[in-house]
Amino acid sequence: MKVAVFSTKAYDRQFLDAANLALHANHELVYFDTRLDPKTAPLADGCQAVCAFVNDDLGQATLEILASQGIRFIALRSTGFNNVDLKIAAQLDIRVARVTVYSPFSVAEHAVGLILMLNRKLYRAYNRVRDDNFSLEGLLGFDLHGRTVGVIGTGKIGLIFAQIMHGFGCQLLGYDAYPNPKFEEIGVARYVQLSELLENADIISLHCPLIPETHHLINADTIDQMKPGIMLINTSRGGLIDTKAAIQGIKSGKIGYLGIDVYEQEDELFFEDLSDTVIQDDDFQLLQSFSNVVITAHQAFFTQNALEDISRTTLSNLSHFEQDTPCPNEIKPPEPVTRP
């Protein structure tokens, strides 16, 4: 089957080709480094399926072009699918599948790395020593042992993150619309209401999906409920945080540390080398200017283990479609709302 694969880098091609060979899938993968959007969708002409990534635009305009070219399957190389208009896809008879599971350790460990980076000012210390500056002024941190960590979203990644933080000797508070019984098996971890978590946590880490109910979960009101000097970590989806509210929180001192691997307007920034350009996003530039903010460019997933998992699942999803067999990772379209 001929598949148009968008938003690819050399590492994507390496792992997808390896999975295609290992699984004997024999798909013809046509790689494009460009993002998928209405302007680039015509590149998929002649293919039977497309493979898309987290920042590709799979809204109505793109989907209609793909459908007109005979595309009936979209294989996402991601867990999140907030960039796909599932209702329109269903109307156009386009099936969508995702990677439901890949190494959850990759993202959980990166979140912990951001905590350590911010707390012990490792980014400053590294640059100082490179400049032969061995002063410790401004590098003061705190013991993680005994601190209270709030985990918002306790699925596979959130659970592993909680287990790691328990290893540091932290107290754990969890909030999740669908509680995970394994969470409260970790030491003295317990579920609480969101308001209690916000009021009591020293560190808050976000591990929930981006859905309408969680969009801007962190906003001016929720930030106001947090402890002064809170450390906020987001390795999930950028839209969970209202960026402008976070900026105000940093300016006021309510947010003492911010570590993010995702950003709500990242689709025009991340995964590209823009070092020779002028970034036009003023909010992003302002975040970059704060000394207590660390930003990584959506790399939390980026481990060999995760890329192997993602590639194998993606190729398997494509094979299910080609063979017309049930795909366990297919995303079902939203149920129609019935009114009395």
N, C-alpha and C positions, 0 to 999 in steps of 0.2 A: 504494500500500500504506500502511496506517495503522500508524504506528510510535510507541510510547511512549518518549520520550527522558527519562531520569532524570538527576539531579544536574546540572542545567543552570544556567548563569549567562547574563547578557546577551551575553557574548562568544561562548559556545557557540552561541546562537541566531543571532547575526549570521553566523558562519562556516558553520554548517550550512545556513542558509537560502540563503546565497550559493552554496554547492556544489550544493544541490538544484536551484537555478535554472540554474547553469552547465552541469551535467551533464544537464539536461532529465530528471531522475529522476522528478519529479512525485510524490514521496512525501508523504503527509499526516503531518507531524511534530507530535506532541502533546507539548508540553514540560511537564516537572515539575521544580521546583527541589529537591524532596526526594530523598534517597538511596533507592535500590532495596533493599528488605529484605522479610522476610515480611509486615510490617505494611503496606507501601506497594505490594506487588506487585499487589493487586486493582485499582489504578489503571490497569493495562494491559488490563483487560477490554475486549474489542471491537477490540483491535489484533492484527495478525498477527505483529509482531516488537517487540522492545525494543532500545533503545540504552542501554548502560550505561557508567559511567566507572570509574576505578581503585579507588575505595573503596566501590563498591556491593557489596552482599552477594548473591552468586550461589551460595550454598550449597544444600543439599538442600531445606530448607523453602521457600526462595524459588522454586527451580526447579519444585517440585511444584505450587505455586500457579500459576505461569506456564503450565505444561503443561496444567493443568485448564482454563485459559482459552483454550486453543488456540494458545498461542505456540509456534512451532517454530524461531525464529531469534533469536539474540542477537548484536548488533553492538557490539563493544567499541570505545570511543574511546581505546584505550590499546594499548601493546605488551605489557605484562605481563598475565598471566591467572591469577595465583595466587589471585585472589578467586573463581574459578569452579571448581565441582566438576564437572570434565569427565566423570568416570565416571557420575555421576548424570544429567548432561545427555544423554549418549549413551543411557542406559537409557530416558530419557523422550522420545527421538527429537527432541531440541532440538540444532540445529547452532549452532556458535559460531565467529565470525570476529573477527579483531583487526586492528589497524593495525600491520603488520609493520615498516614504515619510515616515519618522518617526519624532518624536519630533524634529523640527529644533531648538527649544530653547536650547536643550542640548548642541549642538556644538557651537551655537552663544554665550551662556553664558560662556562656557569654554574659548572661545577666549578672552572674556572680563576679565575673571579671570587671564589669562596669562598676560594681559596688566597691571592689578593692581599688580600682583605678581612682575613683572619686575620693574615697575615704583617706587613702594614704598618699594622695596627690602624686601618683606614680608618673603621670604625664609631665608634671612640672619637674619632678626629681630627675627624670631621664634627660630632659633638655638642659637642666642646670649642670649636671655632671659632664655632659658633652661640651659645655662651655667652660669647664674647669671651675664651676661655682659649686662649692661644697657646703654652702650655708643651709641650715635646717629651718630658717625663718619661713613661716607660711606653709610648712608641710605637716603641721600637726594633724593627726587623725584621732580615731577613737577605737576602742576594742569592740569588735562585733559581738563577742561573748556577752550574753545578758541583754542584748538589745532586742526590741520587738519588731518583727518583720511581718508586714501585711502582704498576703498573697491574694491577688484578685484574679481568679481563674485557676482552678486546681485540677485541670486535666493532666495529660501525660507530662507536659513540660512544667506546668506549675507544681506538680507533685514532686518531680525530681529536683526542681529549684528549692522547694521546701525541705527536702531531705538533706540537701547540701548545706543549707543555712542552719538546720538543726545540728549538723556536724560542727558548726562554729560555736554552738552553744546558745543560739538565738531562741527566743520565744516566738511562736508562730500563731498568727491570726489569719483565718481564711474567709473569703467571701466568694460564693459561687451560686448561681441560680440553680445549678444541678450538682449538689454536694457529692464529693467523691469519698466513699467510706474509708479509703486508704489514707486520706489526709489526716484524719484524727487518730490514726494508728502511729503517727510520728510523734514520739515524745508526748509533750503536753499541748500539741496543736489542737486548736478548736475553731469551729466556725462561729462567726459573729455577724451581726448586721453591718452593712457597709458603713453606716455612721460611726459605729463603735471602732471599726478598723481604722477609719480615717483619723479619729480622735486619739488613738493610742499607739499607732505604729510609728517607729523611728525611721523605718525604711518601708517603702511600698513598691512592689514590683507587679507589673501588669502582664498577665498571661491569658487573657480572654480574647475571643474572636471579635472582629469588627462587624457588628450587625446594627440595625437601626437603634436597638435598645442600649448599645454600648458606645454609640458615636458620641464623642466628647464627654465620656464618662468622667474624665478629669476636666473640670471647668471651674469657673470662678467660685461657684457655691461649694463644690467639693474641696477645692483647695483651701477655702476659708475654714473648713472644718479640721484641717490637718494641724499637727503640731508645728510650731515655728521651727524652721531649719530642717524640715523633712527632706529625706533623700528619696527621689522619685526615679524609678527605672522603667523603661518601656522597650521590650524586645518583641512585641507582638505586632501591632498595627498602628501606624501613625495617627489615624483618625480617632484613636481612643483619647487623645489629649488635645484640648483646645489650645493651640500654640499661643495665641495672643493672651489667654488667661495665664498660661504658664510663664510667659515673659513678665507679666505683671506680678506674678507670685515670686519670681526671682528678684525683681526690683524691690519688692516690699520686704524681702528676707524670709517670707513664709516658706518658700522652696530654697533650701540651703544647698542642695546638690541635685543636678538633673543629668541622668545618663540615658541616652536614647540611641537605639539602633534603627529606628524607623521614624518617619516624619510625614505629616499628613499631605504635604505637597512634594513628596520625594520623587514622583514619577518623572519630573523634568530634570532631576539632579542625579540620583543615585545610579550606580553601575556604569557611569561614564566618566571620562577624564575631562574635567572642565577647568583644569589648572591655568589654561591660557585664555580664559573668558572672564567676563564680569558677571557674577551671579546677580540676577535681577530680583531674587526673592529677599525682600528686606527683613522679613521675620527670621529667615534662616541665618542671614548675615548677622542679625542682632544676637541670636542664640550663640553663634560662633564667637562673639566678642566677650561673652561672660566667662570669667575665670573658673567658675564652679559648674560648668557644663562640659560634658564629654559626649561627642556625637561620633558614632561609627555608621558606615554607609550600608546598612542592611546586610551585614556579614555574619550575623549570629548563626545562621544555618550553614555557613560555609566551612564544612569539614568534609574530609574524604568519605567518612562513613555516611553522612547525610546525602552527599551527592550520589553515592552509589545507590542508596535506598530510593532517592527521588527518580533516578534514571530507570532503574528496574521497574518501579511501579508505573511510571509513565509509559514505558514500552509495553508492559503487560496490559495496561488500559487500552492502548491502541490495538493490540492483538485481539482483545475481547470484542472490540467494535468490528474489526475486520472479519472475525469468525462468527459474528452475530451470536455471541454467547453472553450471558448476563455478566455485567461488570460490577464487582462488589464496591467499587469506588465511585460509581456514578452518583451525581448530585441530582436528587429528585426536584422537579420544579415546585415552586411554592403552591400550597393548596389555595384554591380560590376562596375568597371570603364570602360566606353566605350570610345574608341579612334576613331577619325575620320579616 
